[in-house]
Amino acid sequence: MFEGHVNAVQLVATYGTDDQRQTLDADLAAGSVYGVWNTEPNPGLEIRPDGDLRWVLGGAKSFATGAGHLDRILVTARNPEGLKQLVLVPIAGETERADNAGWQVRGMRGTCSGRFDFSGLVLGNDALIGGPGDYEREPRFSAGAWRFTAVQLGAIEALVRHLRDHLVQTGKGADPIQRARFATCLTETRSAGLWVRRAANLAETQAAEAIPFVLMTRGVVEEAGLKTMEAAARSVGTASFFAASRIDRITRDLGLYLRQPVPDQARDRAAAAWLEDDCWGDDRWW
């Protein structure tokens, strides 16, 4: 939820007008929560002119994280020319448009990532953020994935902390096999943390090499998460699968959140970029 809020704030701050940024500042000062929704069921969300100064929305968004609970949502909508336009929509109080009944998942239930129907909502020109194509403008679009790797890393670190507490409290830490397993979790998590920190620095400075580095970071964090979840289950055993267990809750949520789109393609793109660009001897690979 917070990652989506940060993403929306950055997009409005980057592509919005001075007046839109002033409204953003006022909203944030008042505690408003923003989000970004892009995924949509067919035929997708569209925005049509309704007079000189008004626009009307038609369609819905799916996997709408926080549907029915956010104040303003930044969505992508197809304009009359068929291009993708960012639109900022006030949705506070529009709970009847949210349908979370289909969000029947093992993990991340609390995000209420259901369906939200925008049909018939009327907006002014000040709702249009930036121009067509700005949402997918590079390197911000692909490099922005560093944010969800940071969220994933936080869950992995929490899992390591709970695993450590379990080993200490039960005395299992005296077992060299358990210590070796825990050591693997530590190295995987610490290494992933270094990648995420570097990815964040490159992405937020809009460095040219940010995209392949962030794409590779996705795979590094995913591997750390999968190995740590498996290690926690093996070390703790049956107790880690009880609904009241924090390890179970984190594993369910993280297991779903790691399923970000096209992970294999992301790593392939990163490897291809580094094969093509000989950076040996400078710091762009490190």
N, C-alpha and C positions, 0 to 999 in steps of 0.2 A: 504494500500500500504506500509506504513512504517513498520507495523508489519511483513509483509512478508519479507521486506528488513532486518529487525533485525534477523528474523529467519534464513535466508540464511547466513548472516554473522556469526551467532553463530555456525551453522552447519559446515561451511568451517573452521572456527577457531578451532573447536573441533576435526574434523575428517581429516582435510587436512594435507598435509606434510608441512615441513618448507618452501619449495619453493612455495607451493600453498598459504600459509599464507602471504608470502611476496608479492605475486601478489595481494592478497586481500587487503593488506595495501595500496599498490600503487593505486589500483582501488578506494578505499574509499577516499584517499587523492585527487584524481582527480574528485571526485563527482559522481562516477558511482552508479547506483541504481540497487540493486539485488532483487530477488524474489524467491519464492518457489512454484512450481506447482506439485500437486500429483494426483488430480482427472483426469480421462481420459475416453474417449469413447472406446468401444470395437473395436479392440482387445487389445488396450493399446499400450504404448510406449515400444519399444525394442531397444537394442543396440547390434550390431553384429560386430565381428572382421573383419577388412578390411586390412589385412597384419599384420606385426609384431607390428607396433607402431600406428596403426590407428583403429578407430571405426566409424561405420556409424549408424545413428539413423533411425528408421522407426516408424511411427505412430504420434499421436497428443495428446495434452492435452486440456481438457475442463475446464470451470470456471477458465480460465487462467488470473488472475488478472493483469491488466496492459499490456495485450497482445499488442505488437506493440509499447510499450513506455518504456520498461525496457532495461538495458544494458546487464546484465547477469542473467540467470535464472537457479536455481538449481532444477532439475527434478528427479523423480524416474523413472528408466527404467528397464525393465526385461532383465537380461543378458542371455547368451546362456544356463545357467543351470536353468533358470527360477526364479532366485533370484532377489530381488529388490536392485538396485544399484543407488547411488547418482551420478548424472552427472551434471557438471557445463557447461552451453552452452552460448557462446556469441551470443546475438540476436539483438544487436544494429543495426539498419538499415534494419532488416529483416521484414519490415512492410507488405510485400506482403504475408507473411505466416500467418498473423493474420486475423481472421474473427470475427468481433464483431457484425455482423448483427443479430445474435440470442440472443444478450444480451438485450432483451426487458423486462425490469423490472421496478417496481414502485420506488424502492430505489437503492442507490449505482450505479447509471448509470455511474457516472464519473470514476469508476474503470475499465471500458472497459474489463470486465471479459469474454471474448469470447473464441474462439477456436484458437489454434496455431498448425500448422502442421510442424513437425520436419523432415519429410521424406527426406532422402538424405543428411542431414547435416553430414559432416565428422569431426571427432575430434581426437586429440592426446591422449596419455595415461594420460597427465596432466589434462584431463577433468574429470577423475574418482576421486571422493571424497570419501575417506574411503573405507570400504569393504562392501560386500553384507549384508543387514540387519541393517546397522548402522542408517538409517533414523528412524526406528521404535524402536531403542534401548531405553529401559527404565532406569531411570525414565524421561529422557529428553523428550521423545516423548509425553507422556500423560501430564506430568507436564508443558510442554511448552505452554499448553492452557492458562496459566495465562496471556500471552501477549494479546490475543484477549479479555479477560475479562477486561483488562486495557483500551483497545480501546472502548469497550462498555461502561465502566464506564465514560470515558471522554464525550461520547455523552449524557449520562444520566445527568451528571453534567451541561453540556451546556443547556440541556432542562430545568433543575431546574432554572438556571440563567435567561433564557428567561421568564419562568413562573413568577418568582419573579418580573422582570421588568414590566411585564404586570399588575400584581396585584397592584403594586405601582403606575404606571402611570394612571391606570383607576380608582383608588380609591377602587377597589374591596377588597383590603387587610383589609378594615374595616369590612368586612363580616366575622363573626366567622366561618361559614361553609367553606368559602374559606380558612381561616387560618388553619382550621383543616385539610383540604385536602393538603395544602402546607406543613404542619407539617409532614404528612405521607411521602411526597416526600423527605423531608430532612432526616428523620430517615432511610428510605430505602436506600437512596444514601450514607449517611455517614456509615451505617453499611456495605454496599457492599464495600465501600472504605477500610474499615478495613480488610475485607476478602481478597481483592485483594492484599493489601500490604503484608499481612502475606503469601499469596500464592506465591507471587513473591520472598520473602526471602527464603522460603523453596525450591522452584524450582531451584533458581539460586545457591543454595548451595548443590543441589542434595541430599537433605535430604530424608531418606527412607519413611517418612510420607508425602512427597510432593504430590504424586499422588492422594490419596483420598481427601486431602485438596483442591487441585486445582479442582478436579471433583465436589466437593460440592460447591466451589466458583462459578462455572459456573451457577448453579441453583440459587444461591443467587443473582447474578448480573442480571440474566434473570428476576427474579421476580421484582427486583427493577426497571428494565427498563419497564416492562409491566405495573406496577402500576403507574409509573411516566408519561408514555405516555397517559394512560387513564385519569389521573388527569389533565394533561395539556389540553386535549381535552375538558373535562367537564368544566374546569375553564374558558378557553378562548372562547370556543364555536365555532361558524361558522368561525370566523376569523382565527382560527388555521388550517383550511383546504385550505386556498388560497395558490396557487403555490408560491407566493412571500413571504410567511411567513417562518421565520426561524424555527418555531416550526414544520411546515409541512415538511420541508426539513429534519430536524433531525429525526422526527418520521418515515418518509419513509426509510431513510438510516438505522436507528437503528432497525426498525422492521424487515428488511431483515438480518442485521448482527447478530441479536440475534438467527437466525436460524442455528446455528452451529450444526453439526451432533450429533445424538443420545443423546439429553439432558436428557431424562428419564433414559437411560441406565447409563449415567455418574453419576447421583445422586444415582442410585441403587448400582453401584459399590462402591461409597464412603460410603454409609450406611452399606453395607455388610462388608467393610474393618474395619469400626469402631466397628461393632458388634463383629467381630472376634478378634480384638486386644484390650484388656482391657488397655486403656491408662489413666484411672482415677487416678488422683493424680500427673501426670506429665504434661508437657506443650505441648504434641504432638497434643492434640485436640484444643489447643487455639492459 
